[in-house]
Amino acid sequence: MAERVLIVDDDMRLSAMLADYLSGNGYTVHTAATATAGLTDLGRRAPDVVILDVMLPDLDGFETCRRIRAVSDVPILMLTAKGEETDRIVGLELGADDYLPKPFNPRELLARLKAILRRRNGSAAVSRTFRFGRLEIDPGSRSVRIDGRECALTSYQFDLLVALAENAGRTLSREQLMDTVKGEELEAFDRSIDVHVSRIRSAIENDPKHPRRIITVRGAGYVFARFQDDER
């Protein structure tokens, strides 16, 4: 599964160059020229990492970083023409994972990107088990349990469920879900997602006809309930 990179930078020439370079190294890349567009794409694209320029036309990168951190723990690599230590410290204090001054060698950016994602994935593999009320999702053992009872899912359905759980509370379109789990057995039409969601519901919902964990958002997609089994 290709990892997704969101580049938020108003320098279209640089963004296009980086998009080509990172795509050639196996990443799926989306670009946004403003902070507003980047914040919108954060929800729509569910990126694995954000490359964020400090100098943006609507909001500066620091404020954008702060707003991202208010809703997401996605790794952030900040770029700026400013190389001052104060800027680097402010960016890191606001939650950026790394900082690279312009101009830079694309190979160095790629190396830093890989290091950020390696740390994130390593941390997730060791410790991140999702718990939502009585539901437990363990990516390490690729198992799903309710009250300790194992729920049978295919590999594809498990990846789909993890994608939903990782974005709990956020509506994901069918296209986003297909992008997230691509590389597995995938039928190239939206209905396939609906069928898999129906089967997941059969495995984890108390009443699949009236789901409380995976909610359909008409015309938009699905949202995984952040709070389940009356937890708050």
C-alpha atoms as an extended CHARMM CRD file, in Angstrom:
* protein
*
       232  EXT
         1         1  MET       CA              0.0000000000        0.0000000000        0.0000000000  PROA      1               0.0000000000
         2         2  ALA       CA              1.5480000000        3.2770000000       -1.1230000000  PROA      2               0.0000000000
         3         3  GLU       CA              1.9030000000        5.8290000000        1.6390000000  PROA      3               0.0000000000
         4         4  ARG       CA              0.1450000000        9.1140000000        0.9990000000  PROA      4               0.0000000000
         5         5  VAL       CA              1.9390000000       12.4700000000        1.1050000000  PROA      5               0.0000000000
         6         6  LEU       CA              0.1720000000       15.8210000000        1.2030000000  PROA      6               0.0000000000
         7         7  ILE       CA              2.3200000000       18.7890000000        0.1220000000  PROA      7               0.0000000000
         8         8  VAL       CA              1.0030000000       22.2000000000        1.2610000000  PROA      8               0.0000000000
         9         9  ASP       CA              3.0550000000       24.8450000000       -0.5320000000  PROA      9               0.0000000000
        10        10  ASP       CA              2.1480000000       27.8070000000       -2.7580000000  PROA      10              0.0000000000
        11        11  ASP       CA              5.3370000000       27.3420000000       -4.7950000000  PROA      11              0.0000000000
        12        12  MET       CA              3.7020000000       25.3510000000       -7.5830000000  PROA      12              0.0000000000
        13        13  ARG       CA              6.9880000000       24.6640000000       -9.3440000000  PROA      13              0.0000000000
        14        14  LEU       CA              8.5260000000       23.1810000000       -6.2150000000  PROA      14              0.0000000000
        15        15  SER       CA              5.3660000000       21.2020000000       -5.4220000000  PROA      15              0.0000000000
        16        16  ALA       CA              5.2890000000       19.7280000000       -8.9310000000  PROA      16              0.0000000000
        17        17  MET       CA              8.9680000000       18.7850000000       -8.7090000000  PROA      17              0.0000000000
        18        18  LEU       CA              8.4970000000       17.1490000000       -5.3170000000  PROA      18              0.0000000000
        19        19  ALA       CA              5.3360000000       15.3620000000       -6.4510000000  PROA      19              0.0000000000
        20        20  ASP       CA              7.1810000000       13.8580000000       -9.4100000000  PROA      20              0.0000000000
        21        21  TYR       CA             10.1610000000       12.8820000000       -7.2950000000  PROA      21              0.0000000000
        22        22  LEU       CA              8.1390000000       11.2990000000       -4.4850000000  PROA      22              0.0000000000
        23        23  SER       CA              5.7640000000        9.5620000000       -6.9060000000  PROA      23              0.0000000000
        24        24  GLY       CA              8.8100000000        8.0440000000       -8.5620000000  PROA      24              0.0000000000
        25        25  ASN       CA              9.7900000000        6.6800000000       -5.1510000000  PROA      25              0.0000000000
        26        26  GLY       CA              6.4860000000        4.9180000000       -4.5850000000  PROA      26              0.0000000000
        27        27  TYR       CA              4.3910000000        7.5080000000       -2.7560000000  PROA      27              0.0000000000
        28        28  THR       CA              0.9370000000        8.7420000000       -3.6170000000  PROA      28              0.0000000000
        29        29  VAL       CA              1.1790000000       12.5300000000       -3.6260000000  PROA      29              0.0000000000
        30        30  HSD       CA             -1.4370000000       15.2520000000       -3.4360000000  PROA      30              0.0000000000
        31        31  THR       CA             -0.6850000000       18.9880000000       -3.4330000000  PROA      31              0.0000000000
        32        32  ALA       CA             -2.4480000000       22.0470000000       -2.0100000000  PROA      32              0.0000000000
        33        33  ALA       CA             -1.4320000000       25.6610000000       -2.7060000000  PROA      33              0.0000000000
        34        34  THR       CA             -3.0260000000       27.2220000000        0.3900000000  PROA      34              0.0000000000
        35        35  ALA       CA             -3.4420000000       26.3830000000        4.0400000000  PROA      35              0.0000000000
        36        36  THR       CA             -7.2050000000       26.2880000000        3.6080000000  PROA      36              0.0000000000
        37        37  ALA       CA             -6.9630000000       23.7730000000        0.7890000000  PROA      37              0.0000000000
        38        38  GLY       CA             -4.4240000000       21.7610000000        2.7690000000  PROA      38              0.0000000000
        39        39  LEU       CA             -6.6590000000       21.5760000000        5.8310000000  PROA      39              0.0000000000
        40        40  THR       CA             -9.5370000000       20.4440000000        3.6250000000  PROA      40              0.0000000000
        41        41  ASP       CA             -7.3500000000       17.7960000000        1.9780000000  PROA      41              0.0000000000
        42        42  LEU       CA             -6.2380000000       16.5830000000        5.3920000000  PROA      42              0.0000000000
        43        43  GLY       CA             -9.7710000000       15.3060000000        5.9500000000  PROA      43              0.0000000000
        44        44  ARG       CA            -10.3980000000       14.2030000000        2.3810000000  PROA      44              0.0000000000
        45        45  ARG       CA             -7.0880000000       12.5020000000        1.6360000000  PROA      45              0.0000000000
        46        46  ALA       CA             -6.1670000000       11.1220000000        5.0730000000  PROA      46              0.0000000000
        47        47  PRO       CA             -2.4220000000       11.4910000000        4.3130000000  PROA      47              0.0000000000
        48        48  ASP       CA              0.2770000000        9.4890000000        6.1110000000  PROA      48              0.0000000000
        49        49  VAL       CA              2.5220000000       12.5430000000        6.2550000000  PROA      49              0.0000000000
        50        50  VAL       CA              2.2140000000       16.2770000000        5.5270000000  PROA      50              0.0000000000
        51        51  ILE       CA              4.9570000000       18.4250000000        4.0100000000  PROA      51              0.0000000000
        52        52  LEU       CA              4.0700000000       21.9480000000        5.1080000000  PROA      52              0.0000000000
        53        53  ASP       CA              5.5900000000       25.2160000000        3.9510000000  PROA      53              0.0000000000
        54        54  VAL       CA              5.7690000000       28.0340000000        6.5020000000  PROA      54              0.0000000000
        55        55  MET       CA              5.1130000000       30.8440000000        3.9940000000  PROA      55              0.0000000000
        56        56  LEU       CA              1.5570000000       30.3910000000        2.7320000000  PROA      56              0.0000000000
        57        57  PRO       CA             -0.7530000000       33.0660000000        1.2620000000  PROA      57              0.0000000000
        58        58  ASP       CA             -3.7020000000       32.6900000000        3.6570000000  PROA      58              0.0000000000
        59        59  LEU       CA             -2.3690000000       31.2850000000        6.9670000000  PROA      59              0.0000000000
        60        60  ASP       CA              1.2470000000       30.8650000000        7.9340000000  PROA      60              0.0000000000
        61        61  GLY       CA              2.6030000000       27.3760000000        8.3640000000  PROA      61              0.0000000000
        62        62  PHE       CA              2.8100000000       27.6560000000       12.1470000000  PROA      62              0.0000000000
        63        63  GLU       CA             -0.8950000000       28.3950000000       12.4950000000  PROA      63              0.0000000000
        64        64  THR       CA             -1.6290000000       25.6640000000        9.9550000000  PROA      64              0.0000000000
        65        65  CYS       CA              0.4820000000       23.2260000000       11.9770000000  PROA      65              0.0000000000
        66        66  ARG       CA             -1.4100000000       24.1760000000       15.1300000000  PROA      66              0.0000000000
        67        67  ARG       CA             -4.7650000000       23.5720000000       13.4290000000  PROA      67              0.0000000000
        68        68  ILE       CA             -3.6320000000       20.2040000000       12.0770000000  PROA      68              0.0000000000
        69        69  ARG       CA             -2.5120000000       19.1570000000       15.5480000000  PROA      69              0.0000000000
        70        70  ALA       CA             -5.9100000000       20.0930000000       16.9540000000  PROA      70              0.0000000000
        71        71  VAL       CA             -7.5070000000       17.3310000000       14.8870000000  PROA      71              0.0000000000
        72        72  SER       CA             -4.7840000000       14.8910000000       13.8230000000  PROA      72              0.0000000000
        73        73  ASP       CA             -1.5000000000       13.2760000000       14.8510000000  PROA      73              0.0000000000
        74        74  VAL       CA             -0.3390000000       12.9000000000       11.2330000000  PROA      74              0.0000000000
        75        75  PRO       CA              3.4410000000       13.4450000000       10.9480000000  PROA      75              0.0000000000
        76        76  ILE       CA              4.4070000000       16.9170000000        9.7020000000  PROA      76              0.0000000000
        77        77  LEU       CA              7.6400000000       17.9070000000        7.9530000000  PROA      77              0.0000000000
        78        78  MET       CA              7.9100000000       21.7060000000        7.7440000000  PROA      78              0.0000000000
        79        79  LEU       CA              9.6630000000       23.5540000000        4.9340000000  PROA      79              0.0000000000
        80        80  THR       CA             10.6830000000       27.1870000000        4.9400000000  PROA      80              0.0000000000
        81        81  ALA       CA             12.9450000000       29.6980000000        3.3180000000  PROA      81              0.0000000000
        82        82  LYS       CA             13.6740000000       30.8750000000        6.8310000000  PROA      82              0.0000000000
        83        83  GLY       CA             16.5170000000       29.0240000000        8.4370000000  PROA      83              0.0000000000
        84        84  GLU       CA             16.5040000000       30.7350000000       11.7960000000  PROA      84              0.0000000000
        85        85  GLU       CA             16.6980000000       28.5330000000       14.8380000000  PROA      85              0.0000000000
        86        86  THR       CA             13.7060000000       30.3100000000       16.4000000000  PROA      86              0.0000000000
        87        87  ASP       CA             11.4680000000       29.3160000000       13.4940000000  PROA      87              0.0000000000
        88        88  ARG       CA             12.6370000000       25.7180000000       13.7240000000  PROA      88              0.0000000000
        89        89  ILE       CA             11.9470000000       25.6090000000       17.4460000000  PROA      89              0.0000000000
        90        90  VAL       CA              8.5050000000       27.2150000000       17.0950000000  PROA      90              0.0000000000
        91        91  GLY       CA              7.5630000000       24.7050000000       14.4130000000  PROA      91              0.0000000000
        92        92  LEU       CA              8.6660000000       21.7550000000       16.5070000000  PROA      92              0.0000000000
        93        93  GLU       CA              6.9440000000       23.1140000000       19.6210000000  PROA      93              0.0000000000
        94        94  LEU       CA              3.7070000000       23.3810000000       17.6740000000  PROA      94              0.0000000000
        95        95  GLY       CA              3.9120000000       19.6980000000       16.8420000000  PROA      95              0.0000000000
        96        96  ALA       CA              5.9620000000       19.3820000000       13.6510000000  PROA      96              0.0000000000
        97        97  ASP       CA              8.0070000000       16.1800000000       13.4900000000  PROA      97              0.0000000000
        98        98  ASP       CA             10.9050000000       17.5950000000       11.4910000000  PROA      98              0.0000000000
        99        99  TYR       CA             12.0620000000       20.7810000000        9.8370000000  PROA      99              0.0000000000
       100       100  LEU       CA             13.9650000000       21.3670000000        6.5830000000  PROA      100             0.0000000000
       101       101  PRO       CA             15.1170000000       24.8070000000        5.3630000000  PROA      101             0.0000000000
       102       102  LYS       CA             14.9650000000       25.7330000000        1.6790000000  PROA      102             0.0000000000
       103       103  PRO       CA             16.7750000000       25.1780000000       -0.5860000000  PROA      103             0.0000000000
       104       104  PHE       CA             17.1900000000       21.4650000000        0.0700000000  PROA      104             0.0000000000
       105       105  ASN       CA             18.2670000000       18.3580000000       -1.7570000000  PROA      105             0.0000000000
       106       106  PRO       CA             15.2290000000       16.1840000000       -2.5970000000  PROA      106             0.0000000000
       107       107  ARG       CA             17.1990000000       13.1520000000       -1.4910000000  PROA      107             0.0000000000
       108       108  GLU       CA             17.5440000000       14.6570000000        1.9850000000  PROA      108             0.0000000000
       109       109  LEU       CA             13.8210000000       15.3460000000        2.1230000000  PROA      109             0.0000000000
       110       110  LEU       CA             13.1190000000       11.7540000000        1.0590000000  PROA      110             0.0000000000
       111       111  ALA       CA             15.4670000000       10.4300000000        3.7480000000  PROA      111             0.0000000000
       112       112  ARG       CA             13.7460000000       12.5320000000        6.4240000000  PROA      112             0.0000000000
       113       113  LEU       CA             10.3290000000       11.4660000000        5.1780000000  PROA      113             0.0000000000
       114       114  LYS       CA             11.2790000000        7.8050000000        5.4170000000  PROA      114             0.0000000000
       115       115  ALA       CA             12.6490000000        8.3170000000        8.9380000000  PROA      115             0.0000000000
       116       116  ILE       CA              9.4340000000       10.0230000000       10.0850000000  PROA      116             0.0000000000
       117       117  LEU       CA              7.2380000000        7.2760000000        8.6440000000  PROA      117             0.0000000000
       118       118  ARG       CA              9.5100000000        4.5400000000       10.0120000000  PROA      118             0.0000000000
       119       119  ARG       CA              9.1600000000        5.9860000000       13.5050000000  PROA      119             0.0000000000
       120       120  ARG       CA              5.4330000000        6.3080000000       13.1570000000  PROA      120             0.0000000000
       121       121  ASN       CA              4.9120000000        2.8260000000       11.7520000000  PROA      121             0.0000000000
       122       122  GLY       CA              7.2610000000        1.2740000000       14.2810000000  PROA      122             0.0000000000
       123       123  SER       CA              5.4510000000        2.9300000000       17.1330000000  PROA      123             0.0000000000
       124       124  ALA       CA              2.0890000000        1.8760000000       15.7680000000  PROA      124             0.0000000000
       125       125  ALA       CA              3.1810000000       -1.7170000000       15.3140000000  PROA      125             0.0000000000
       126       126  VAL       CA              4.4120000000       -1.9680000000       18.8850000000  PROA      126             0.0000000000
       127       127  SER       CA              1.7220000000       -0.2420000000       20.8580000000  PROA      127             0.0000000000
       128       128  ARG       CA             -1.3440000000        0.8680000000       18.9720000000  PROA      128             0.0000000000
       129       129  THR       CA             -4.3520000000       -1.2830000000       19.6650000000  PROA      129             0.0000000000
       130       130  PHE       CA             -7.6890000000        0.3530000000       18.9620000000  PROA      130             0.0000000000
       131       131  ARG       CA            -10.3800000000        0.0600000000       21.6130000000  PROA      131             0.0000000000
       132       132  PHE       CA            -13.8990000000        1.3610000000       21.1090000000  PROA      132             0.0000000000
       133       133  GLY       CA            -16.1440000000        0.2780000000       23.9350000000  PROA      133             0.0000000000
       134       134  ARG       CA            -16.3070000000       -3.5150000000       23.8010000000  PROA      134             0.0000000000
       135       135  LEU       CA            -14.5710000000       -3.6020000000       20.4030000000  PROA      135             0.0000000000
       136       136  GLU       CA            -10.8160000000       -4.2130000000       20.2170000000  PROA      136             0.0000000000
       137       137  ILE       CA             -8.7900000000       -4.0420000000       16.9790000000  PROA      137             0.0000000000
       138       138  ASP       CA             -5.1930000000       -5.2790000000       17.1600000000  PROA      138             0.0000000000
       139       139  PRO       CA             -3.1760000000       -4.4650000000       13.9940000000  PROA      139             0.0000000000
       140       140  GLY       CA             -0.2060000000       -6.4090000000       15.3710000000  PROA      140             0.0000000000
       141       141  SER       CA             -2.0340000000       -9.7370000000       15.4110000000  PROA      141             0.0000000000
       142       142  ARG       CA             -4.5770000000       -8.6310000000       12.7910000000  PROA      142             0.0000000000
       143       143  SER       CA             -7.3960000000       -9.6650000000       15.0710000000  PROA      143             0.0000000000
       144       144  VAL       CA            -10.7470000000       -8.1440000000       16.0320000000  PROA      144             0.0000000000
       145       145  ARG       CA            -12.5750000000       -8.9890000000       19.2530000000  PROA      145             0.0000000000
       146       146  ILE       CA            -15.7630000000       -8.0240000000       21.0270000000  PROA      146             0.0000000000
       147       147  ASP       CA            -15.7550000000       -8.8400000000       24.7270000000  PROA      147             0.0000000000
       148       148  GLY       CA            -12.7870000000      -11.1020000000       23.9860000000  PROA      148             0.0000000000
       149       149  ARG       CA            -14.6760000000      -13.0280000000       21.3200000000  PROA      149             0.0000000000
       150       150  GLU       CA            -12.8470000000      -13.1110000000       18.0030000000  PROA      150             0.0000000000
       151       151  CYS       CA            -14.6650000000      -11.7550000000       14.9350000000  PROA      151             0.0000000000
       152       152  ALA       CA            -13.9280000000      -13.3380000000       11.5650000000  PROA      152             0.0000000000
       153       153  LEU       CA            -12.9060000000      -10.9000000000        8.8320000000  PROA      153             0.0000000000
       154       154  THR       CA            -11.0210000000      -11.3280000000        5.5830000000  PROA      154             0.0000000000
       155       155  SER       CA             -7.6640000000       -9.5880000000        5.1970000000  PROA      155             0.0000000000
       156       156  TYR       CA             -9.2420000000       -6.9560000000        2.9890000000  PROA      156             0.0000000000
       157       157  GLN       CA            -12.0620000000       -6.3280000000        5.4480000000  PROA      157             0.0000000000
       158       158  PHE       CA             -9.5800000000       -6.0670000000        8.2960000000  PROA      158             0.0000000000
       159       159  ASP       CA             -7.5710000000       -3.4170000000        6.4280000000  PROA      159             0.0000000000
       160       160  LEU       CA            -10.7950000000       -1.5780000000        5.6630000000  PROA      160             0.0000000000
       161       161  LEU       CA            -11.8140000000       -1.6640000000        9.3190000000  PROA      161             0.0000000000
       162       162  VAL       CA             -8.3970000000       -0.3820000000       10.4330000000  PROA      162             0.0000000000
       163       163  ALA       CA             -8.6250000000        2.4430000000        7.8880000000  PROA      163             0.0000000000
       164       164  LEU       CA            -11.9800000000        3.4340000000        9.3630000000  PROA      164             0.0000000000
       165       165  ALA       CA            -10.7540000000        3.1150000000       12.9650000000  PROA      165             0.0000000000
       166       166  GLU       CA             -7.6420000000        5.1940000000       12.2770000000  PROA      166             0.0000000000
       167       167  ASN       CA             -9.9740000000        7.9690000000       11.1570000000  PROA      167             0.0000000000
       168       168  ALA       CA            -12.6670000000        7.5480000000       13.8030000000  PROA      168             0.0000000000
       169       169  GLY       CA            -15.0750000000       10.4510000000       13.7980000000  PROA      169             0.0000000000
       170       170  ARG       CA            -14.1030000000       11.4720000000       10.2760000000  PROA      170             0.0000000000
       171       171  THR       CA            -16.1840000000       10.7530000000        7.1850000000  PROA      171             0.0000000000
       172       172  LEU       CA            -14.2590000000        8.8250000000        4.5400000000  PROA      172             0.0000000000
       173       173  SER       CA            -15.4890000000        8.6010000000        0.9750000000  PROA      173             0.0000000000
       174       174  ARG       CA            -15.5490000000        5.3090000000       -0.8720000000  PROA      174             0.0000000000
       175       175  GLU       CA            -12.7180000000        6.6320000000       -3.0620000000  PROA      175             0.0000000000
       176       176  GLN       CA            -10.5910000000        7.3380000000        0.0150000000  PROA      176             0.0000000000
       177       177  LEU       CA            -11.2750000000        3.8870000000        1.3770000000  PROA      177             0.0000000000
       178       178  MET       CA            -10.3850000000        2.2860000000       -1.9410000000  PROA      178             0.0000000000
       179       179  ASP       CA             -7.1710000000        4.3080000000       -2.1050000000  PROA      179             0.0000000000
       180       180  THR       CA             -6.3080000000        3.3100000000        1.4470000000  PROA      180             0.0000000000
       181       181  VAL       CA             -6.6450000000       -0.4200000000        0.9350000000  PROA      181             0.0000000000
       182       182  LYS       CA             -5.5200000000       -0.6580000000       -2.6770000000  PROA      182             0.0000000000
       183       183  GLY       CA             -3.1040000000       -3.4160000000       -3.4630000000  PROA      183             0.0000000000
       184       184  GLU       CA             -5.4080000000       -5.9620000000       -1.8890000000  PROA      184             0.0000000000
       185       185  GLU       CA             -8.1440000000       -7.8080000000       -3.7440000000  PROA      185             0.0000000000
       186       186  LEU       CA            -10.2060000000       -4.9380000000       -4.9860000000  PROA      186             0.0000000000
       187       187  GLU       CA            -13.1480000000       -4.6840000000       -7.2930000000  PROA      187             0.0000000000
       188       188  ALA       CA            -13.0050000000       -1.4590000000       -9.2860000000  PROA      188             0.0000000000
       189       189  PHE       CA            -16.4340000000       -0.1190000000       -8.4300000000  PROA      189             0.0000000000
       190       190  ASP       CA            -17.9060000000        1.5660000000       -5.3940000000  PROA      190             0.0000000000
       191       191  ARG       CA            -20.3680000000       -1.1900000000       -4.6310000000  PROA      191             0.0000000000
       192       192  SER       CA            -17.4910000000       -3.4360000000       -3.5400000000  PROA      192             0.0000000000
       193       193  ILE       CA            -16.8250000000       -1.1440000000       -0.5800000000  PROA      193             0.0000000000
       194       194  ASP       CA            -20.4960000000       -1.2790000000        0.3920000000  PROA      194             0.0000000000
       195       195  VAL       CA            -20.4510000000       -5.0630000000        0.2980000000  PROA      195             0.0000000000
       196       196  HSD       CA            -17.3520000000       -5.2840000000        2.4630000000  PROA      196             0.0000000000
       197       197  VAL       CA            -18.7540000000       -2.7610000000        4.9580000000  PROA      197             0.0000000000
       198       198  SER       CA            -21.9310000000       -4.8210000000        5.1400000000  PROA      198             0.0000000000
       199       199  ARG       CA            -19.9000000000       -7.9150000000        5.9670000000  PROA      199             0.0000000000
       200       200  ILE       CA            -17.8560000000       -6.0790000000        8.5760000000  PROA      200             0.0000000000
       201       201  ARG       CA            -21.0710000000       -4.8740000000       10.1710000000  PROA      201             0.0000000000
       202       202  SER       CA            -22.3220000000       -8.4350000000       10.3040000000  PROA      202             0.0000000000
       203       203  ALA       CA            -19.1990000000       -9.3180000000       12.2740000000  PROA      203             0.0000000000
       204       204  ILE       CA            -19.0030000000       -6.4010000000       14.7260000000  PROA      204             0.0000000000
       205       205  GLU       CA            -22.4280000000       -4.7820000000       15.0570000000  PROA      205             0.0000000000
       206       206  ASN       CA            -25.0150000000       -5.8630000000       17.6040000000  PROA      206             0.0000000000
       207       207  ASP       CA            -27.6950000000       -5.1860000000       14.9840000000  PROA      207             0.0000000000
       208       208  PRO       CA            -26.1980000000       -4.8930000000       11.4700000000  PROA      208             0.0000000000
       209       209  LYS       CA            -29.4560000000       -3.4130000000       10.1620000000  PROA      209             0.0000000000
       210       210  HSD       CA            -29.1330000000       -0.5490000000       12.6340000000  PROA      210             0.0000000000
       211       211  PRO       CA            -25.3420000000       -0.0410000000       12.8360000000  PROA      211             0.0000000000
       212       212  ARG       CA            -23.8340000000        1.9860000000       15.6800000000  PROA      212             0.0000000000
       213       213  ARG       CA            -20.1280000000        1.5200000000       14.8910000000  PROA      213             0.0000000000
       214       214  ILE       CA            -19.8690000000        2.1320000000       11.1010000000  PROA      214             0.0000000000
       215       215  ILE       CA            -22.3480000000        4.8220000000       10.1400000000  PROA      215             0.0000000000
       216       216  THR       CA            -23.3750000000        5.5860000000        6.5550000000  PROA      216             0.0000000000
       217       217  VAL       CA            -23.1560000000        9.2680000000        5.6560000000  PROA      217             0.0000000000
       218       218  ARG       CA            -25.5430000000        9.6270000000        2.7360000000  PROA      218             0.0000000000
       219       219  GLY       CA            -23.8010000000       10.9020000000       -0.3780000000  PROA      219             0.0000000000
       220       220  ALA       CA            -20.4250000000       11.0960000000        1.3710000000  PROA      220             0.0000000000
       221       221  GLY       CA            -19.2480000000        7.7040000000        2.5930000000  PROA      221             0.0000000000
       222       222  TYR       CA            -18.7880000000        6.1670000000        6.0220000000  PROA      222             0.0000000000
       223       223  VAL       CA            -17.7420000000        7.3390000000        9.4570000000  PROA      223             0.0000000000
       224       224  PHE       CA            -16.4700000000        5.0960000000       12.2400000000  PROA      224             0.0000000000
       225       225  ALA       CA            -18.0460000000        6.1400000000       15.5380000000  PROA      225             0.0000000000
       226       226  ARG       CA            -15.4840000000        7.6370000000       17.9030000000  PROA      226             0.0000000000
       227       227  PHE       CA            -17.5370000000        6.5920000000       20.9330000000  PROA      227             0.0000000000
       228       228  GLN       CA            -19.2360000000        3.2150000000       21.0500000000  PROA      228             0.0000000000
       229       229  ASP       CA            -21.2280000000        1.0720000000       23.4710000000  PROA      229             0.0000000000
       230       230  ASP       CA            -22.3330000000        4.2270000000       25.3170000000  PROA      230             0.0000000000
       231       231  GLU       CA            -18.7290000000        5.1590000000       26.2760000000  PROA      231             0.0000000000
       232       232  ARG       CA            -17.8660000000        8.8560000000       26.7450000000  PROA      232             0.0000000000
